[in-house]
Amino acid sequence: MNQTFYLLFHNSTPPLPFQTSHFCKSSINPHKPLVLKPLLLPINCWSTRTNPAIPLEQNPQDSKHRALLVQNFFQTQQLLDLIEKIKGGIDPLKLLRDEGDWNKDQFWAVMKLLKETSRIKEAMQVFDYWVNVERSRLDDSNYTKMIELLVDAGLMDEATTMLKEVKDFGVRPTVAVYNFIVHGYANTGNFDKANLFLREMRDLGLVPESETYDGLIRAYGNHRMYDDMAKCAKKMESEGFTPDHLTYNILIREFARGGLMVRMEGAYRTLLSKKMGLQYSTLVAMLEAYAALGCVNEMETVFRRLLKSKIPLKEDLVRKVARAYIKNHRFSRLEDLGLGVASKTGRTDLFWCLLLLSHACLCSRKGIKSVIQEMKSAMVRPNVTFANITALTYLKMKDVQYLDVLLSQLQLLNVNPDIVTVGVVMDAYVSGFDDIKALRMWRKTGFLRRPVEMNTDPLVLTAFGKGYFLRSCEELYLSLGAKGRERKVWTYNDLIDLVFNQNERS
């Protein structure tokens, strides 16, 4: 009976299976290492050839395959050498003249490099020379790519000049090329030129596409020309183009970014009535608009849809939602927000920040202790944001005893204070609590001579506001003028002296 044995060679990973009938299972001692001589197999046993009579070296298909591999290797090496030469500072036009010609792959690789390094003028010279080597290269594909490259670089005059040259050469422009030109002018705010080329496009018998109008609508929105944006959408319909889901998503996004909620919601209802899909970026724009205006209920509806998406939530977006809750005094909702975010991203530092703020804004000592205990159980590493939330809460409750204990433990917890921490201590000092151990310890250890740092999550200042010390630092720093602010490094002592010396003078 044949059995399959996995023979482990020195560098074989994974093991290789061999069929053998040379051994009997009972003859193998499992406690002794099995030593086998290398198994010599006929060279053609691994071949899939149908005719084993032909030696492997003479198989035409194998020879052709090897030749292609060698050819691809040398072509790739030539391309890499070419790119390295241009990166090294060699003039690409001179290099092209010296070498005589480049194939299409080499040419567009050079064009890509010149675009990425903002050497568009050189790219134009190389293009002119390359197409003159063989005039048939001035085809749809090549000139479309080149015009796109020029438009992306903002060289609209050069792009339109090339379009004219192409037409003079007898090549019929495509809709895609005109789209690049129209959108290029529209994106720069030159809508007169954009509409001029749109008319020229029609005069040539080229029919604009939905993409043509979508790009115009987007450009109007970027320039906050919302009436023109709506007119463009109506013009699109009047010319027989039914706006699709891309068009409606653009309209919703641009109205949302402009704060035009009535128009945004109107476009949103139309999209839903047509059973079209809502893009993720559109949901984000709607959420940001509702959050900015404090429309909490609508914001939550959109946020729930985002939570169902497979795309991870960005922390900046979560912070915008949190700010809306804080400004509208919906402090308990911060905990729900944190739990929702944790369901997608896990229990990050932002999650714990939201939980602490939820109880800190309500001055719930019990709630804060509960969250801190949960953090200890989860072995969460303490940081300055967590410490400052707790410190600001104790200061707000005028519980200086707990505040002093907390600040004295920061060094043991390996947490470095920042400007917010120093602000808490100085605000307590100004309020009459001058016997704070942390302040004496900082002076003794030289901490106050360190450069100023701000490592606290911005949500903390949104929730608690800036205290007397931080506000004074900002006002006095701005009043110094350009010369006074030229100092490259400010220490905590510098800011303390700045604030209190000013107070003594006033």
N, C-alpha and C positions, 0 to 999 in steps of 0.2 A: 504494500500500500504506500503510495506516494504521500509524503508529508512536506509541508512548507516550513523551512527553517530560515530565520533572519540572521544572516551572518554579519556580525559587527566588525567592520574594518576600522583601522585607526581613525580615519577622517570621514567615514560614511555617515551622513546625517540627512534624512532618516535612514534606518536600516533597509537593506535591499533584499527582496524576497527571491529565493531560488527554489525551484522544484527539484527534489532529489529522491532517489530510492536507494541510495548507497548505505543508509543507516536504518537501523531498526530502533524504535523508541526505547526498547528495553535495554539496548546496548549502551546507552548514554548515561554516564554517572553525573547526576545534577550537582554533586558536591565538588567535582573537578572541572577546571576550565577546559572548554572544548577548543582544541587547536586543530585548525583545518588548513591544508595547503590551498593556495589560491586555485580557484577553479578555472581552468583554461577552456574557453568556449570558442567555437568557430566564429570567425569574424562576421559572418553573415547572419548569425543567429539573432542579432538585434535589428537587422534591416527589415524594412517593410516592402522591399522590392518584390515584384511578382515573378521576376526571372532571376533566380539565384545563380544561374550560370554566368551572368555578367559580373566581373569583379567590381567591388564597391568603388574603386578609384575611377572606373570607366563609366559609371552610371551617368547618363547625360543630364538628368534632372539634378543630381547632386552637384555636378560640375557647374551647371548654370547657377544654382543657388549659391555656391561658394563664390563664384565670380561676382554676383550681385552684392554679396556681403562685403567683399573686398572693395568694390566700387563705391558703395555707400560709406564705407569707412574713410576712404580717401577724400570723398566729397565733403563729408562732415569735417574732416581735419582741415581741408582747404578753407571752408567757411569760418571755422574758429580762428585760423591764422589771419584771415582777412579782417575779421572783427578786432582782433588784438592789435593789428597794425594801425587801424583807424583810432582805436582807443589810445594807442601810444602817441598820437599826435600827427600821424601822416595825413597829408591832404588827400581826401577821398577822390577828388576829381583827378589829381595827378596820378594817383594809384590806378584809377580806372584807365587813364590814357596809357600808362606804362604796361598794364596787363592786356590792353586791347579790348576786352569785353568781360562782362559777368553774366552768368545765367540768372534766371528769374529769382531763384532762392537767394543767391548771393546779393542781388540788387536790393530786394525788399528787406533783407536782414540789415543791410547798410542804412536803408531809409529809416528803419525802426530805430536804429542806434542814433542817427542824426536827429530824429525827432525827440528822443528821450533826453538828448544832451543839448536841446534848443539850438541846433545848428541847421535851421530850416533853409536859410539862404544857400548854404552849401548843398543841401538836398536838392534844391531846384536846379542848380548847375549840373549836378550829377545826373538828374533825370533828363535834362535837355540833351546832354551828351549821349546818354544810354539809348534814348529813343532814336537819335540821329544815326547811331550805329546800324540800327535796323528799324526802318520807319514803320514796319508792320506792328511794332510794339505799342504804337499809339492807338491802342484798342480800348474797348469799354472798360475792361478790368483794370488796366494800368492807370489810365487817366482818372478813373473814378477814385482809386485809392489815393492818387496824388492830390486830387482836389480835396478829398476828405482830410488829408494830412495838413494841407494849407489852412483849411477852415478851422481845424482844431487848434492850430497855432495862432489864429486870429488874423491871418494874412488874407483878408477878404479881397483886396485889390488884386493881389497875385492870383488868387483862386479864380476871379472873374476873367482875368487876362488869359489864364490857361484855358478856361471854357471857350473864350472867343477863338483862340488858336486851334482848338480841337474842332470847332465848327468850320473854321476856314480850311482845315485839312480834309473836310468832308465826312467826318465822323458824326453821326447823329447822337446828340446828348440823350441821356436816359433820365427817367423820373428821379432815380436815386441821386444823380448829380445835382439836379435842381433842388432837391430836398436839402442837400448839404448847403447850397448857396443861400436858399431862402431862410433856413434855420440859423445859419451863421450870421446873417445880417440882423435877423430878429433878436438873437441872443445878445447882440451888442446894442440893441435899442434902436437900430436904424430900420424902422418898420416901413418907411417909404421905399427904400431899396428892396426890402424883402417882398413887398407887394408888387414892385416893378418886375422882379424876376418871376413872381408867380404869374403875372399877366404874360410875360414872355414865354413862359412854359406852355400856357394855353395856346398862344399864337403858333407855336411849333406843332400843335396837335397832341401835346403830351397832357394826359389827364391826371390832375393831382390825386393823391391817395389820402386815405384817412390819416396816415402818418404825417403827411404834409401839413394838414390842419392841426393835428395833435401837437406838433412841434411849435407852431405859431401860438396856439392857445397857451402852451407852457411858457413861452417867452413873454407873452402879454402878462401872465400871472407873475413871473419873476420881476417884471418892471412895474408891478402893482397897477396895471392898466386893466382893471376888472371889467369896466364897461366894454372895452374893446375885446376883451376875452370872450364875453358873452355874445357880442356881435359876431365874432369869428365862428363860434359854435353854431349860431343860427344860419350864417352864410354857408357853413358846411352842409347843413340840412337842406338849405334851399337849392344847392347844387346836386342834390341826389345822394349825398353820403349820410347814412344813418349813423349817428354817434354810437360807437361800441363801448365795451366796458373800459377800455383804455382811456377813451375820451372822458367818460364820466368820472373815472378815478382822478384824472388830471384836474377836472373842474372842482371836484370836492376838495382835493389837496390845496389847490391855489386859493379857493375861497376860505378855507380853514386858516391858512397862513396869513391871509389878509384880515382875519377876524370878522368876515362877513357871514355870520352864522345863519341868517335866513336863507341866503343863497346856497350856502353849503348844505343845509338840511334839505332844501328843495332838490338839489342835484342828487343827494343821497336817497331821497324818497323815489325819485325817478329811476335810479339804478336798481333799487329793490323791486319796484313794480315791474321792471323788465327782467327780473330774476338774473341779474348780472353779478359777477363776483366782485368782492371788495378786496383790494390789495392791502398787504400788510402796511406798506408805507402810508396808505390813505388812512387806515385806522390810527396810526401813530399821529398823523397830522390832526385828525379829529380830536384825539385825546389831548394833545398839546393845546389845541384851541379851547376846549372845554375847561382844562385845568387853569389856563391863563385867565379866563373870565370867571372862574370860581363856580362853574355850573357842575356841582358835585354829583348830582344824580345821573346826568348824562355822561359825565366822565366815568363813573363807575360802570355804566352799561357798556361803554366801549372798552374799558379795561378788562372786563370779564371776557370779552371776545378775544382780546389779545392773549389772555392767559390760556385760552384753548388752542392758540397757535403753537406750532412746533418750533417757531423761531425764538431764540432766547431773548429775554427782555434786557435792554440796556439799563444800567444803573442810573444814568442821567434822566431817563424817562420815568423811572420809579421815583426819583427825587422830585420831579415836577408834580407828580400825583401827591406825594407827601406834602409838598409846600401848599398845594391847594387845600388839603385837609387842615393843615396848621393855621393857615390864614382864615379859614372858615370855622375854626375852633371845633373841628371834628376830631379831637385827639384820640378818642377810642378807636377810630377807624384806622389809625396808624398800625395797630396790632393786626387787624384783619389784612391790611395791605402787606405787612411783613409775612404773614402766613401764606398769602396767595403767591408772593414772590418766591418763598421757600419751596413751594410745590414744584416750581420750574427750575430754580437755580440752586436749591439747597440752602442750608442755614449759613449764609455768608455774614461778614461783618455788618453789611447794610441791614440784614434781617435783625440782628441783635440791636443795632442802632434804633431801628423803628420800634422795636418792643420797649426799649428803655424810654424813648421819647414819649411813647403812648402813655406811660405811667408818670414820667417826669413832668409833662405838661399839666397833668392833673394833681401834681404834688402828692402823689400816692407813695408814701414811704414803704408801705407793705408791698405794693406792686413792684417797686424797684428792687427790694430785697428778694422778692420771688424770682424776678428775671435774673438777678445776679447769682442766685443759688442754682438756677437752671443752667446758667453759663458755666458755673464751676463743674456741675455734673457732666456737661458736654465737653469739658476740658478746653474751653475757648480761651485763647490767649488774650490777656488784657491789653488794651491800647489806650491812647490818650483821648480818643473820642468817647469811649465808655466812661473813662475817669471824669472827663469834663462834664458830661451829662449829669453824672451823680453830684459832682461838686457844685454845679450851677443850681441844681435842685435844692441842695442843703443851704446854699447862700440865699436862695429865694425864700426858703422857710426860716431863715435866720438861725439855723442850727449850726453855729460855728464849731461846736465841740465835735460833731460828726465830720464836719468839713476838715478840721485840722487833723483828725485821725486818718481820714482818707488821703490827704495830701502827704502825710508823713509816711504812708505805706507805698507810695509810688515807686520809690527806689527799690524796695524789696520786690515789687511786682515787675521790675525791669521796664517801667513806663517812663519815657522822657516827657516832662511837661513842655508845653508850647506857649505861644502868646496868649491863648485863651485861658490856660491855667494861671498864668501870671496875672491876667486881667481879673480873674476871680479873686485872687489873693489881694490885689491892690484895691478892688472895689470893697472888699471886706475891711481893709485897712482904712479906707476913706469913710466907711460907715461907722468907725469907732472901734472895730475889733482889731486892735493893734498888736495883741499878744498872740501872734500866729507862729507856731513852731516852724512851719514850712518855710516862711520868709527868712527866719534866722538861719535855717539849715542851708537854704540856697545861697545866702551871703557867705556862709562859712565855707561851702564847697566850691564856690566860684561859678556856680551855674549861671548867675545873672550876667556874667561876662561872656557868655556864649552868644553866637549870632542868633537873631530872632528867627523862629520857625513857626509855620502854621500848618499843623497836621490834623486838625479837627475837621470832621465832616461838616460841610457847609450847612447841612440841615440843622445842626445844633444852634447856630447863630440865627437861623430862620425861626426856630422855636423860642429861643430865649432873648433874642435881640442882642445888640452890642451894649455892654455895660459902659459905665462912665470912663473907665480907663481906655478901652479900645476906641471909643468915640473921640476922646481927647487926642489919642495918638494919631488918628486919621486926620483930624482937623489941623493939628499943629504941624504934622508932616507936610500936608498940602500947602500950608501957609509959608513954608520955608523958601519956596521958590526953587527954580532949577538948580542954582548953585548950591543951595543948602541941602538939596537932596542928592548931590553928587557922590556922597559917601557910599562906597560900595557895600560896606558891612555895617549893619546896625545891631547893637547888642541890647539885651533887655535893660541893662543899666542905662544905656543911652536914652531909651524911651521913658524910663522912670524919671530920669533927671529932666527930660524935656517937658513932661507933664507937670511935675511938682515944682520945678523952677518957674514955669509959667504961672502956676497958681500963686506962688509967693510974690511974683511981680504984680499980679492983678489984685 
